[in-house]
Amino acid sequence: MYPTGMIKNTATNRFHPVSFRPAPLPGGSDVPRYKSAGHHTTGFDTEKEAIDWVKVNSNMILVPNRYEWDGEGVPAMVDFFSDASLADAVNAQTQPTPA
């Protein structure tokens, strides 16, 4: 499963889920490093639509990380996710939505 955050394109105000893959630092690190593996190129009009899309893709873990992008170039990035933060994200994603 891929940690997946949200990019807000500040030029278009659209929301783009962005997934990350493990990319360990040379020599290791206490908190695992991840590199962006790709983003939803079209994006969504609302963050809720983007989140709903992530939730129906079983290979993604929705994480609370949010990023801004000016719409120029490719939004490549690096982030760090601890095992505990990913476990918390999985637990939050599997909880039923309150009515």
N, C-alpha and C positions, 0 to 999 in steps of 0.2 A: 504494500500500500504506500502511496506517495503522499507526503504532507502537502497540502494545497491551501495556499493563502489567497489573498485578493489584491489585484492591482486596480487602482482607479486611474484611468486615463484622464488627466486634468484638461486635455485639449477637447475631448469629446464628452466628458462626464459619463463614460461607459465603464462597466466593471468586467474585469478579465480574471477568471481563476488562473492561478499559476501553480504548477506542480514542481516539486523538488525531488532530486535523486541523491542518494548518498555519494559524497565525494570527500573521503577522509583527507585530513591535512597530512602532509608528509611528516612523519614522526609522531603522529597521533594527536589527540586532544581529548580533554575530559568531556566536552560536549561535541557530539558528532556534527561535522560540517555537511551541508547540502548545497547543491547548485541547482538553479532553475533548469528544468528539463523541457519546459514549454508552457505556453499560455494559450487560453482560448482566444484565438485571433480576432474573431468578430466581436466578442464581448456581449454584454447584456445591458439593457437600459437601466435596471435597478440592481442593487446589491442582493436583494432578496431572490431575484431570478437567478443570479449567478450562484448563490448559495444553494438554492434548490437543485440546480444542475449538478453541483458537486455532490450533493447528498445521494443522488440516484446513480452515481458512478462508484461501484463497489471497490475500485482500486484507488480511491482517494480518501485521505483523512483531512477533514476540514480543520484547519488551525486558525487561531484568531489573528494571525499576522496580516497586517494591511500595509500596502506599499503605494506610493504615488509615482506616476510615469507621465512625462510630458508628451507622449505620443511620438517622439522622435527616435529613430533607430529601433533596436531590439531591446526589450526590457530584461536583459540577462542580469542575474543577481546571485548572491551567496547568502545563506542564512544558517543559523545553528539551531537544532532542535534536540533537546534532551529526550532520553527514553521516557522519562516521567511526563514531560509535556505532551509527547505523542500519545501516551496511554490516557492522559486526561482528555485529549481531543477525541480519541476513539470512544471513550465512555460518554462524553457529551453528545457525540453524533448518534449513538445508539439509544439514547434516552428518548422516550416518547415526547412529542411536542405537546405542551399544555393546550387544553381546549380554550 
